[in-house]
Amino acid sequence: MKLEKDSVSADSTPVMELRGVHVVHKTRTGGLFRSGSVRAIDGIDFSVRRGETVGVVGESGSGKSTLARVLVGLQKPTEGEVFFEGKPMSFDAASRRALGRTVSVVFQDPATALNPRMTVRDQLLDPLAVHKVGSPTEREKRIRELLDLVGLPASALDVLPRQISGGQRQRVAIARALALDPAIVVADEPTSALDVSVRAQVLNLLTDLKEALNLGLVFISHDISTVRYVSDRIAVMNRGSIVETGPADEVFLNPQQDYTRTLLAATPTLLKPETTQGKP
Ligand SMILES: Nc1ncnc2c1ncn2[C@@H]1O[C@H](COP(=O)(O)OP(=O)(O)OP(=O)(O)O)[C@@H](O)[C@H]1O
């Protein structure tokens, strides 16, 4: 039930580490007898530690969500190794359950991620009940702490998702992701479905929580300027591979790959690197 984290620096052992991971999806391509496969992830190395934000950026279909699914234990790699807290992850029910307590996820659209028929209280109590955490009194205390952490009043406990705004719904989804005191939060396009006016607030909330709780944050987005804003390191994905990785400012200001330059060229002028700003 305690929220404060030990002060572990970002250079400690990774909580999650992927080595040479491939994910191939089997597909049916129209008709009973035709099938194929899609290489969603094609041999990637990736790691995330407490206290750091790793941004994952790439165009639609580059494999970002598949990577997220591997990190949260929903997708077993076709090939390669995943280490969870330094030990090989087997992806059986018990190890997925342990992973589910330590690595949580915030999805793009809180309207679909939250159950429309459950009050905020029940949405927040649910992970605590599933993992049998605390007594009823402790759970009630914990969900109030969670609301406070994400900047919502206790009066929000008794409302349904449709009775609050999109930004507030995403705050509830973030609170739920924090319920089990995770070490890592994987945020897959967490602001893309929100009004532009509230995106910065949700980004700031995530970075504040990362600092306050010493979380590892994996921030996934197609928008490299947003990724730079929140990340310490960036991994650029293209067609299932990580084509460039490094400190956020270095990747942004001095990209080594044409693909990264193409992504940067598509960002709004004001957010382009200083080196190109103001030039025609
Ligand atoms: N369950 C699945 N079955 C078949 N193919 C899949 C499946 N999931 C993903 N793919 C394919 O794998 C590739 C990578 O998809 P993925 O969703 O990981 O990319 P993405 O970068 O997250 O894209 P987006 O931003 O559009 O969500 C795509 O070609 C996609 O069509």
The ligand as an SDF file (V2000), in Angstrom:
LIG
                    3D

 31 33  0  0  0  0  0  0  0  0999 V2000
   -3.2030   -9.9250  -34.2860 N   0  0  0  0  0  0  0  0  0  0  0  0
   -2.6420   -9.6460  -35.4610 C   0  0  0  0  0  0  0  0  0  0  0  0
   -2.8110  -10.4660  -36.5050 N   0  0  0  0  0  0  0  0  0  0  0  0
   -2.2310  -10.2020  -37.6990 C   0  0  0  0  0  0  0  0  0  0  0  0
   -1.4490   -9.1360  -37.9390 N   0  0  0  0  0  0  0  0  0  0  0  0
   -1.2570   -8.2670  -36.9370 C   0  0  0  0  0  0  0  0  0  0  0  0
   -1.8380   -8.4710  -35.6410 C   0  0  0  0  0  0  0  0  0  0  0  0
   -1.4570   -7.4410  -34.8430 N   0  0  0  0  0  0  0  0  0  0  0  0
   -0.6770   -6.6300  -35.5950 C   0  0  0  0  0  0  0  0  0  0  0  0
   -0.5570   -7.1360  -36.8480 N   0  0  0  0  0  0  0  0  0  0  0  0
    0.2370   -6.5500  -37.9430 C   0  0  0  0  0  0  0  0  0  0  0  0
    1.5550   -6.3840  -37.4370 O   0  0  0  0  0  0  0  0  0  0  0  0
    2.1230   -5.1570  -37.9000 C   0  0  0  0  0  0  0  0  0  0  0  0
    2.4970   -4.2890  -36.7110 C   0  0  0  0  0  0  0  0  0  0  0  0
    1.2980   -3.8520  -36.0570 O   0  0  0  0  0  0  0  0  0  0  0  0
    1.2850   -2.9680  -34.7330 P   0  0  0  0  0  0  0  0  0  0  0  0
   -0.1480   -2.7620  -34.3580 O   0  0  0  0  0  0  0  0  0  0  0  0
    2.1820   -3.5650  -33.7360 O   0  0  0  0  0  0  0  0  0  0  0  0
    1.9190   -1.5980  -35.2500 O   0  0  0  0  0  0  0  0  0  0  0  0
    1.7670   -0.1370  -34.6710 P   0  0  0  0  0  0  0  0  0  0  0  0
    3.0640    0.5450  -34.9640 O   0  0  0  0  0  0  0  0  0  0  0  0
    1.3390   -0.1880  -33.2640 O   0  0  0  0  0  0  0  0  0  0  0  0
    0.6290    0.4950  -35.5450 O   0  0  0  0  0  0  0  0  0  0  0  0
   -0.5710    1.4550  -35.0810 P   0  0  0  0  0  0  0  0  0  0  0  0
    0.0840    2.7400  -34.6640 O   0  0  0  0  0  0  0  0  0  0  0  0
   -1.4130    1.5820  -36.3080 O   0  0  0  0  0  0  0  0  0  0  0  0
   -1.2720    0.7420  -33.9570 O   0  0  0  0  0  0  0  0  0  0  0  0
    1.0810   -4.5170  -38.8030 C   0  0  0  0  0  0  0  0  0  0  0  0
    1.3790   -4.9060  -40.1300 O   0  0  0  0  0  0  0  0  0  0  0  0
   -0.2130   -5.1420  -38.3500 C   0  0  0  0  0  0  0  0  0  0  0  0
   -1.1430   -5.1990  -39.4040 O   0  0  0  0  0  0  0  0  0  0  0  0
  1  2  1  0
  2  3  1  0
  2  7  2  0
  3  4  2  0
  4  5  1  0
  5  6  2  0
  6  7  1  0
  6 10  1  0
  7  8  1  0
  8  9  2  0
  9 10  1  0
 10 11  1  0
 11 12  1  0
 11 30  1  0
 12 13  1  0
 13 14  1  0
 13 28  1  0
 14 15  1  0
 15 16  1  0
 16 17  2  0
 16 18  1  0
 16 19  1  0
 19 20  1  0
 20 21  2  0
 20 22  1  0
 20 23  1  0
 23 24  1  0
 24 25  2  0
 24 26  1  0
 24 27  1  0
 28 29  1  0
 28 30  1  0
 30 31  1  0
M  END
$$$$
